[in-house]
Amino acid sequence: MEPSNKQITVIFKALCDENRVQIFRILQNGERCACHLLEKMHLSQPTLSHHMKILCDSGLVVGRKEGKWMHYSISAEGAKVAMDCLKDITAVSENENNCCYKQ
């Protein structure tokens, strides 16, 4: 199924911020507690929550609550969707019927 423009926009919005890319890189090493992310990122809790909401809403990251802390990890399914979106929007058509094609 071809991803919608909205879905593509949400995914790439999640990755267009340096802090969120850094969070994503930290999560490449496996699930991390929000307390670990706070320590590594030197962010306030509200700022981290904002970034995590965007990453989770995009489907790239999933969270689970354990006690008072959230634990986050990369979603394999979300990562596959992101890869499919990138392939979809970067595919070049060899359509010879474009407006500038001359025979």
TIRO-2110 file (N, C-alpha, C; in Angstrom, 1 decimal):
// TIRO-2110
0.8, -1.2, 0.0, N, 1, A
0.0, 0.0, 0.0, CA, 1, A
0.9, 1.2, 0.0, C, 1, A
0.6, 2.2, -0.9, N, 2, A
1.4, 3.4, -1.0, CA, 2, A
1.1, 4.3, 0.2, C, 2, A
2.1, 4.8, 0.8, N, 3, A
1.9, 5.7, 2.0, CA, 3, A
1.3, 7.0, 1.6, C, 3, A
0.5, 7.6, 2.4, N, 4, A
-0.2, 8.9, 2.1, CA, 4, A
0.8, 10.0, 2.4, C, 4, A
0.5, 11.1, 1.7, N, 5, A
1.4, 12.3, 1.9, CA, 5, A
1.4, 12.7, 3.4, C, 5, A
0.3, 12.6, 4.1, N, 6, A
0.2, 12.9, 5.5, CA, 6, A
1.2, 12.0, 6.3, C, 6, A
1.1, 10.7, 6.1, N, 7, A
1.9, 9.7, 6.8, CA, 7, A
3.4, 10.0, 6.5, C, 7, A
3.8, 10.3, 5.3, N, 8, A
5.2, 10.6, 5.0, CA, 8, A
5.6, 11.9, 5.8, C, 8, A
4.7, 12.9, 5.8, N, 9, A
5.1, 14.1, 6.5, CA, 9, A
5.3, 13.9, 8.0, C, 9, A
4.4, 13.1, 8.6, N, 10, A
4.5, 12.9, 10.0, CA, 10, A
5.8, 12.1, 10.4, C, 10, A
6.2, 11.2, 9.5, N, 11, A
7.4, 10.4, 9.8, CA, 11, A
8.6, 11.3, 9.6, C, 11, A
8.7, 12.1, 8.6, N, 12, A
9.9, 12.9, 8.4, CA, 12, A
9.9, 14.1, 9.3, C, 12, A
8.8, 14.6, 9.8, N, 13, A
8.8, 15.6, 10.8, CA, 13, A
9.5, 15.1, 12.0, C, 13, A
9.2, 13.8, 12.3, N, 14, A
9.8, 13.2, 13.5, CA, 14, A
11.3, 13.2, 13.4, C, 14, A
11.8, 13.1, 12.2, N, 15, A
13.3, 13.0, 12.0, CA, 15, A
14.0, 14.3, 11.6, C, 15, A
13.2, 15.4, 11.6, N, 16, A
13.8, 16.6, 11.1, CA, 16, A
14.3, 17.5, 12.2, C, 16, A
14.4, 16.9, 13.4, N, 17, A
14.9, 17.7, 14.6, CA, 17, A
16.2, 16.9, 15.1, C, 17, A
17.2, 17.7, 15.3, N, 18, A
18.5, 17.1, 15.8, CA, 18, A
18.4, 16.3, 17.1, C, 18, A
17.6, 16.8, 18.0, N, 19, A
17.4, 16.1, 19.3, CA, 19, A
16.7, 14.8, 19.1, C, 19, A
15.7, 14.8, 18.2, N, 20, A
15.0, 13.5, 17.9, CA, 20, A
15.9, 12.5, 17.2, C, 20, A
16.7, 13.0, 16.3, N, 21, A
17.6, 12.1, 15.7, CA, 21, A
18.6, 11.5, 16.7, C, 21, A
19.1, 12.3, 17.6, N, 22, A
20.0, 11.8, 18.7, CA, 22, A
19.3, 10.8, 19.6, C, 22, A
18.0, 11.0, 19.9, N, 23, A
17.2, 10.1, 20.7, CA, 23, A
17.1, 8.8, 19.9, C, 23, A
16.8, 8.9, 18.6, N, 24, A
16.7, 7.7, 17.8, CA, 24, A
18.0, 6.9, 17.8, C, 24, A
19.1, 7.6, 17.7, N, 25, A
20.4, 6.9, 17.7, CA, 25, A
20.7, 6.2, 19.1, C, 25, A
20.3, 6.8, 20.1, N, 26, A
20.4, 6.2, 21.5, CA, 26, A
19.6, 4.9, 21.5, C, 26, A
18.4, 5.0, 20.9, N, 27, A
17.5, 3.8, 21.0, CA, 27, A
18.0, 2.7, 20.0, C, 27, A
18.9, 3.0, 19.2, N, 28, A
19.5, 1.9, 18.3, CA, 28, A
20.1, 0.8, 19.1, C, 28, A
20.6, 1.2, 20.3, N, 29, A
21.2, 0.2, 21.2, CA, 29, A
20.2, -0.6, 22.1, C, 29, A
18.9, -0.4, 21.8, N, 30, A
17.9, -1.1, 22.5, CA, 30, A
17.0, -0.2, 23.4, C, 30, A
16.1, -0.8, 24.0, N, 31, A
15.1, 0.0, 24.9, CA, 31, A
15.8, 0.8, 25.9, C, 31, A
15.3, 2.0, 26.1, N, 32, A
15.9, 2.9, 27.1, CA, 32, A
14.8, 3.5, 27.9, C, 32, A
15.1, 3.7, 29.2, N, 33, A
14.1, 4.4, 30.1, CA, 33, A
14.2, 5.9, 29.9, C, 33, A
13.1, 6.6, 30.1, N, 34, A
13.2, 8.0, 29.9, CA, 34, A
14.2, 8.7, 30.8, C, 34, A
14.5, 8.1, 32.0, N, 35, A
15.5, 8.7, 32.9, CA, 35, A
16.9, 8.6, 32.2, C, 35, A
17.1, 7.5, 31.5, N, 36, A
18.4, 7.4, 30.8, CA, 36, A
18.5, 8.4, 29.6, C, 36, A
17.4, 8.6, 28.9, N, 37, A
17.4, 9.6, 27.9, CA, 37, A
17.6, 11.0, 28.4, C, 37, A
16.9, 11.3, 29.6, N, 38, A
17.1, 12.6, 30.2, CA, 38, A
18.5, 12.9, 30.5, C, 38, A
19.2, 11.9, 31.1, N, 39, A
20.6, 12.0, 31.5, CA, 39, A
21.5, 12.2, 30.3, C, 39, A
21.3, 11.4, 29.2, N, 40, A
22.1, 11.5, 28.0, CA, 40, A
21.9, 12.8, 27.2, C, 40, A
20.6, 13.2, 27.2, N, 41, A
20.3, 14.3, 26.3, CA, 41, A
20.4, 15.7, 27.0, C, 41, A
20.4, 15.8, 28.3, N, 42, A
20.5, 17.0, 29.1, CA, 42, A
19.3, 17.9, 28.7, C, 42, A
18.1, 17.3, 28.6, N, 43, A
16.9, 18.0, 28.4, CA, 43, A
16.0, 18.1, 29.6, C, 43, A
15.1, 19.0, 29.6, N, 44, A
14.1, 19.0, 30.7, CA, 44, A
13.1, 17.9, 30.4, C, 44, A
12.4, 17.4, 31.5, N, 45, A
11.4, 16.4, 31.3, CA, 45, A
10.3, 16.8, 30.3, C, 45, A
9.8, 18.0, 30.4, N, 46, A
8.7, 18.4, 29.5, CA, 46, A
9.2, 18.4, 28.0, C, 46, A
10.5, 18.8, 27.8, N, 47, A
11.1, 18.8, 26.5, CA, 47, A
11.2, 17.4, 25.9, C, 47, A
11.7, 16.5, 26.8, N, 48, A
11.9, 15.1, 26.3, CA, 48, A
10.5, 14.6, 26.0, C, 48, A
9.5, 14.8, 26.9, N, 49, A
8.2, 14.3, 26.6, CA, 49, A
7.6, 14.8, 25.3, C, 49, A
7.9, 16.1, 24.9, N, 50, A
7.4, 16.6, 23.7, CA, 50, A
8.1, 15.8, 22.5, C, 50, A
9.4, 15.6, 22.6, N, 51, A
10.1, 14.9, 21.5, CA, 51, A
9.6, 13.5, 21.4, C, 51, A
9.4, 12.8, 22.6, N, 52, A
8.9, 11.4, 22.6, CA, 52, A
7.5, 11.3, 22.0, C, 52, A
6.7, 12.3, 22.2, N, 53, A
5.3, 12.2, 21.7, CA, 53, A
5.4, 12.3, 20.2, C, 53, A
6.2, 13.1, 19.6, N, 54, A
6.3, 13.2, 18.2, CA, 54, A
6.9, 11.9, 17.6, C, 54, A
7.9, 11.4, 18.2, N, 55, A
8.5, 10.1, 17.7, CA, 55, A
7.5, 9.0, 17.8, C, 55, A
6.7, 8.9, 18.9, N, 56, A
5.7, 7.8, 19.1, CA, 56, A
4.5, 8.0, 18.1, C, 56, A
4.1, 9.3, 18.0, N, 57, A
3.0, 9.5, 17.0, CA, 57, A
3.3, 9.2, 15.6, C, 57, A
4.6, 9.3, 15.3, N, 58, A
5.1, 8.9, 13.9, CA, 58, A
5.1, 7.4, 13.7, C, 58, A
5.1, 6.7, 14.8, N, 59, A
5.1, 5.2, 14.7, CA, 59, A
6.5, 4.7, 14.7, C, 59, A
7.5, 5.6, 14.7, N, 60, A
8.9, 5.1, 14.7, CA, 60, A
9.4, 4.6, 16.1, C, 60, A
8.8, 5.0, 17.1, N, 61, A
9.2, 4.6, 18.5, CA, 61, A
7.9, 4.2, 19.2, C, 61, A
8.1, 3.2, 20.1, N, 62, A
7.0, 2.7, 20.9, CA, 62, A
7.4, 2.9, 22.4, C, 62, A
6.5, 3.1, 23.2, N, 63, A
6.7, 3.3, 24.7, CA, 63, A
5.9, 2.4, 25.5, C, 63, A
6.4, 2.0, 26.6, N, 64, A
5.7, 1.1, 27.6, CA, 64, A
6.0, 1.7, 29.0, C, 64, A
5.0, 1.7, 29.8, N, 65, A
5.1, 2.2, 31.1, CA, 65, A
5.5, 1.1, 32.1, C, 65, A
6.5, 1.4, 32.9, N, 66, A
6.9, 0.5, 33.9, CA, 66, A
7.1, 1.3, 35.2, C, 66, A
6.2, 1.1, 36.2, N, 67, A
6.2, 1.9, 37.4, CA, 67, A
5.9, 3.3, 37.0, C, 67, A
6.8, 4.2, 37.5, N, 68, A
6.6, 5.6, 37.1, CA, 68, A
7.3, 6.1, 35.9, C, 68, A
8.1, 5.2, 35.3, N, 69, A
8.9, 5.6, 34.1, CA, 69, A
8.4, 5.0, 32.8, C, 69, A
8.6, 5.7, 31.7, N, 70, A
8.3, 5.2, 30.4, CA, 70, A
9.6, 4.6, 29.8, C, 70, A
9.5, 3.5, 29.1, N, 71, A
10.6, 2.9, 28.4, CA, 71, A
10.3, 2.9, 26.9, C, 71, A
11.3, 3.3, 26.2, N, 72, A
11.1, 3.5, 24.7, CA, 72, A
12.0, 2.7, 23.9, C, 72, A
11.5, 2.3, 22.7, N, 73, A
12.4, 1.5, 21.8, CA, 73, A
11.9, 1.8, 20.4, C, 73, A
12.8, 1.5, 19.4, N, 74, A
12.5, 1.7, 18.0, CA, 74, A
11.5, 0.6, 17.6, C, 74, A
10.4, 1.0, 16.9, N, 75, A
9.4, 0.1, 16.4, CA, 75, A
10.0, -0.5, 15.0, C, 75, A
10.1, -1.8, 15.0, N, 76, A
10.6, -2.4, 13.7, CA, 76, A
9.6, -2.1, 12.6, C, 76, A
8.3, -2.2, 12.9, N, 77, A
7.3, -2.0, 11.9, CA, 77, A
7.3, -0.5, 11.5, C, 77, A
7.5, 0.4, 12.4, N, 78, A
7.6, 1.8, 12.1, CA, 78, A
8.8, 2.2, 11.2, C, 78, A
9.9, 1.5, 11.5, N, 79, A
11.1, 1.7, 10.8, CA, 79, A
10.9, 1.2, 9.3, C, 79, A
10.2, 0.1, 9.2, N, 80, A
10.0, -0.4, 7.8, CA, 80, A
9.1, 0.5, 7.1, C, 80, A
8.1, 1.1, 7.7, N, 81, A
7.2, 2.0, 7.0, CA, 81, A
8.0, 3.3, 6.6, C, 81, A
8.9, 3.7, 7.5, N, 82, A
9.7, 4.9, 7.1, CA, 82, A
10.6, 4.6, 5.9, C, 82, A
11.1, 3.4, 5.9, N, 83, A
12.0, 3.0, 4.7, CA, 83, A
11.1, 3.0, 3.4, C, 83, A
9.9, 2.4, 3.6, N, 84, A
9.0, 2.3, 2.4, CA, 84, A
8.6, 3.7, 1.9, C, 84, A
8.4, 4.6, 2.9, N, 85, A
8.1, 6.0, 2.5, CA, 85, A
9.2, 6.7, 1.8, C, 85, A
10.4, 6.5, 2.3, N, 86, A
11.6, 7.1, 1.6, CA, 86, A
11.8, 6.5, 0.2, C, 86, A
11.6, 5.2, 0.0, N, 87, A
11.7, 4.6, -1.3, CA, 87, A
10.6, 5.2, -2.2, C, 87, A
9.4, 5.3, -1.7, N, 88, A
8.3, 5.8, -2.5, CA, 88, A
8.5, 7.2, -3.0, C, 88, A
9.0, 8.1, -2.1, N, 89, A
9.1, 9.5, -2.6, CA, 89, A
10.4, 9.8, -3.3, C, 89, A
11.3, 8.8, -3.3, N, 90, A
12.6, 9.0, -4.1, CA, 90, A
12.6, 8.2, -5.4, C, 90, A
11.6, 7.4, -5.6, N, 91, A
11.5, 6.7, -6.9, CA, 91, A
11.4, 7.6, -8.0, C, 91, A
12.2, 7.4, -9.0, N, 92, A
12.2, 8.3, -10.2, CA, 92, A
11.4, 7.5, -11.3, C, 92, A
10.4, 8.1, -11.9, N, 93, A
9.7, 7.5, -13.0, CA, 93, A
10.3, 7.8, -14.3, C, 93, A
10.3, 6.7, -15.1, N, 94, A
10.9, 6.9, -16.5, CA, 94, A
9.8, 7.2, -17.5, C, 94, A
8.9, 8.0, -17.0, N, 95, A
7.7, 8.3, -17.9, CA, 95, A
8.1, 9.3, -19.0, C, 95, A
7.9, 8.8, -20.2, N, 96, A
8.3, 9.7, -21.4, CA, 96, A
7.2, 10.6, -21.8, C, 96, A
6.1, 10.6, -21.1, N, 97, A
5.0, 11.4, -21.4, CA, 97, A
4.9, 12.7, -20.6, C, 97, A
6.1, 13.2, -20.1, N, 98, A
6.0, 14.4, -19.4, CA, 98, A
6.0, 15.6, -20.3, C, 98, A
5.7, 16.7, -19.7, N, 99, A
5.5, 17.9, -20.5, CA, 99, A
6.7, 18.4, -21.3, C, 99, A
7.9, 18.0, -20.9, N, 100, A
9.1, 18.6, -21.6, CA, 100, A
9.7, 17.6, -22.5, C, 100, A
9.2, 16.4, -22.6, N, 101, A
9.8, 15.4, -23.5, CA, 101, A
9.6, 15.7, -25.0, C, 101, A
10.7, 15.7, -25.7, N, 102, A
10.6, 16.0, -27.1, CA, 102, A
11.1, 14.7, -27.9, C, 102, A
10.4, 14.4, -28.9, N, 103, A
10.7, 13.2, -29.7, CA, 103, A
11.8, 13.5, -30.7, C, 103, A
END
